[in-house]
Amino acid sequence: MPLWSELTHKQFIGASNNTEVAVLVTGALEAHGEHLPLGTDTILPEYLAKRVAERTKALVLPPIPVGNSWIFNTFEGTVSITPQTLIALYTDVMRAVFNHGFRYIVVLNGHGGNVSPLQLAAQTATEQSERVVIIVNWWIDLGEKARREVLETYEGHAAEDETSEVMHVRPDLVDMSSAVGGRVESRFRVISAAYREELYPSAVWGDPKTASAEKGKVIMEAAEEELVRLIEELERGVLPIKH
């Protein structure tokens, strides 16, 4: 199925009559060490969304490529949006999609800082109707078994997992000669503007040096299959819940 933004008005009417599922990608623009592109959190879920568009009837919206990246504000290239702005934006987009008759929105989220704004927006957007928003934090919710099988080190920000995935999807954007590891642990959740760079040394949490395109391929293929199954179930009116 062509992407939402590539359809004409007339084509959109026909395509939207054939599905109740829309896919929304949410990402970020922030530092990912010295070896990964700033748009990593958008590039990866957008890749999966485009694969879904090729295999299902679901309509894929253009990605929202910026998010709440407060923790990386001290690193050059980061563009961070406040949670309040994101909540308003996500809510408006969700409502607009539902106004076209879609029953389900699958949010394919690529960034942890977007989780709370997405949840609050979904609550508002669905409160007065039977519409459904399903938030898929793809780096956690998809490909879990594949990750356990191939990864040698901790998952994390610009770590082995994320680096492997970008090496598979966009190898031209990865500079492994600049890859360095870094990881800080704490029993508690520490939040402080004064310690942002100490919490994420070099904008990395993990060790990217053991990454490979082969590992990324295994993870991305598994994630794609799980996402396609989810959308196929939604097309049949089956929610991903168990009693």
Residue pairs with C-beta under 8 A, 6 or more apart in sequence:
1 15
1 19
1 53
1 54
1 56
1 57
1 58
1 59
1 60
2 11
2 15
2 53
3 50
3 53
3 59
3 60
3 62
4 12
4 22
4 59
4 60
4 61
4 62
5 61
5 62
7 15
7 59
12 59
15 57
15 59
16 59
16 100
16 101
16 102
18 57
19 56
19 57
19 58
19 59
19 102
19 235
20 101
20 102
20 103
20 104
20 234
20 235
21 56
21 57
21 58
21 59
21 102
21 103
21 104
21 105
21 106
21 231
21 234
21 235
22 58
22 59
22 60
22 61
22 97
22 102
22 104
22 105
22 106
23 49
23 52
23 53
23 58
23 59
23 60
23 61
23 105
23 106
23 107
23 108
23 231
24 61
24 63
24 64
24 93
24 94
24 97
24 105
24 106
24 107
24 108
25 42
25 45
25 46
25 49
25 60
25 61
25 62
25 63
25 64
25 107
25 108
25 109
25 110
26 45
26 63
26 64
26 67
26 90
26 107
26 108
26 109
26 110
26 111
26 114
26 118
27 39
27 41
27 42
27 43
27 45
27 46
27 63
27 64
27 65
27 66
27 67
27 109
27 110
27 111
27 114
28 39
28 41
28 42
28 65
28 66
28 67
28 68
28 69
28 110
28 111
28 113
28 114
29 38
29 39
29 41
29 42
29 65
29 66
29 67
29 69
29 77
29 78
29 79
30 38
30 41
30 67
30 69
30 72
30 75
30 77
30 78
30 79
30 80
30 111
30 203
31 38
31 72
31 75
31 76
31 77
31 78
31 203
32 38
32 40
32 41
32 157
32 158
32 162
32 203
32 204
33 158
33 178
33 179
33 180
33 202
33 203
33 204
33 208
34 175
34 178
34 179
34 180
34 202
35 158
35 163
35 174
35 175
35 176
35 177
35 178
35 179
35 180
35 208
36 158
36 162
36 163
36 166
36 173
36 174
36 208
37 43
37 166
37 170
37 173
37 174
38 77
38 78
39 65
40 110
40 158
40 162
40 166
41 67
41 110
41 111
42 63
42 65
42 110
43 166
43 169
43 170
43 173
44 110
44 138
44 139
44 162
44 165
44 166
44 169
44 220
45 63
45 108
45 109
45 110
45 138
46 63
46 110
47 169
47 220
48 108
48 138
48 142
48 220
48 223
48 224
48 227
49 60
49 63
49 108
50 60
51 224
51 227
51 228
52 58
52 60
52 224
52 227
52 228
52 231
53 59
53 60
55 228
56 228
56 231
56 232
56 235
57 235
58 106
58 231
58 235
59 102
61 93
61 97
64 89
64 90
64 93
66 79
66 80
66 81
67 80
67 81
67 86
67 111
67 113
67 114
68 80
68 81
68 82
68 83
68 86
68 111
68 113
68 114
68 117
69 78
69 79
69 80
69 81
69 111
69 113
70 80
70 113
71 113
71 196
71 199
71 200
72 78
72 80
72 196
72 200
72 203
73 80
73 193
73 196
74 196
74 197
75 197
75 203
80 113
81 89
83 116
83 117
86 114
86 117
86 118
86 121
87 117
87 120
87 121
87 124
88 121
89 121
90 117
90 118
90 121
90 122
90 125
91 121
91 124
91 125
94 105
94 121
94 122
94 125
94 126
94 133
95 125
97 105
98 105
98 125
98 129
98 131
102 131
103 130
103 131
103 132
104 131
104 132
104 133
104 134
104 234
105 131
105 132
105 133
105 134
106 134
106 136
106 227
106 230
106 231
106 234
107 118
107 122
107 133
107 134
107 135
107 136
108 136
108 138
108 227
109 115
109 118
109 135
109 136
109 137
109 138
110 138
110 139
112 137
115 135
115 137
118 133
118 135
119 135
121 133
122 133
122 135
125 131
125 133
126 132
126 133
132 239
134 230
134 234
134 239
134 240
136 142
136 227
136 230
138 223
138 227
139 155
139 161
139 162
142 222
142 223
142 226
142 227
143 219
143 220
143 222
143 223
143 226
145 222
146 218
146 219
146 221
146 222
146 223
147 155
147 161
147 219
149 218
150 164
150 214
150 215
150 218
150 219
151 160
151 161
151 164
151 215
152 160
152 210
153 159
153 160
153 206
153 207
153 210
154 160
154 183
154 205
154 206
154 207
155 161
155 162
155 206
156 162
156 183
156 204
156 205
156 206
157 200
157 203
157 204
157 205
157 206
158 203
158 204
158 205
158 206
158 208
159 181
159 204
159 205
159 206
159 207
159 208
159 211
160 206
160 207
160 208
160 209
160 210
160 211
160 215
161 206
161 211
161 215
161 219
162 206
162 208
163 174
163 176
163 179
163 208
163 211
163 216
164 211
164 212
164 213
164 214
164 215
164 216
164 219
165 216
165 219
165 220
166 173
166 174
166 216
167 174
167 176
167 211
167 212
167 213
167 216
168 213
168 214
168 215
168 216
168 217
168 219
168 220
169 216
169 220
171 213
176 208
176 209
176 211
179 208
179 209
179 211
180 202
180 204
180 208
180 209
181 204
181 206
181 207
181 208
181 209
182 200
182 201
182 202
182 204
182 205
182 206
183 204
183 205
183 206
183 207
184 198
184 199
184 200
184 201
184 205
190 199
192 199
230 240
233 239
233 240
